[in-house]
Amino acid sequence: MELRADQLLGRVVVAQNGRRIGRVEEFHAHKHGDGWMISEYALGAAGLLERLGVAARSILGVAPRGYLVYWNQLTLAEEGPLRLTCRVSDLRRRSPR
């Protein structure tokens, strides 16, 4: 499926059981032919702060959490929430860079 970046940012991601995991706040992409291919999605506060370029630990004194989701761990849809194809425990937990 092909979607524009603005159709992904802010979208809700749910687990296989329908439980909300977070929102797509950032993604990592690489050049692929004439276009770009997303390799990972960053969910949650850590992803948002990464997108904004904020060093949360030094400014806020805390390390917000989030998940890093590989491209093949997420089912894309034009509308509604995006759905994980794996268990939440299979995701990498992370803090912002």
Rosetta blueprint (number, residue, H / E / L):
1 M L
2 E L
3 L L
4 R L
5 A H
6 D H
7 Q H
8 L L
9 L L
10 G L
11 R L
12 V E
13 V E
14 V E
15 A L
16 Q L
17 N L
18 G L
19 R L
20 R E
21 I E
22 G E
23 R E
24 V E
25 E E
26 E E
27 F E
28 H E
29 A E
30 H E
31 K E
32 H E
33 G L
34 D L
35 G E
36 W E
37 M E
38 I E
39 S E
40 E E
41 Y E
42 A E
43 L E
44 G H
45 A H
46 A H
47 G H
48 L H
49 L H
50 E H
51 R H
52 L H
53 G L
54 V L
55 A L
56 A H
57 R H
58 S H
59 I H
60 L H
61 G L
62 V L
63 A L
64 P L
65 R L
66 G E
67 Y E
68 L E
69 V E
70 Y E
71 W H
72 N H
73 Q H
74 L E
75 T E
76 L L
77 A L
78 E L
79 E L
80 G L
81 P L
82 L E
83 R E
84 L E
85 T L
86 C L
87 R L
88 V H
89 S H
90 D H
91 L L
92 R E
93 R E
94 R E
95 S L
96 P L
97 R L
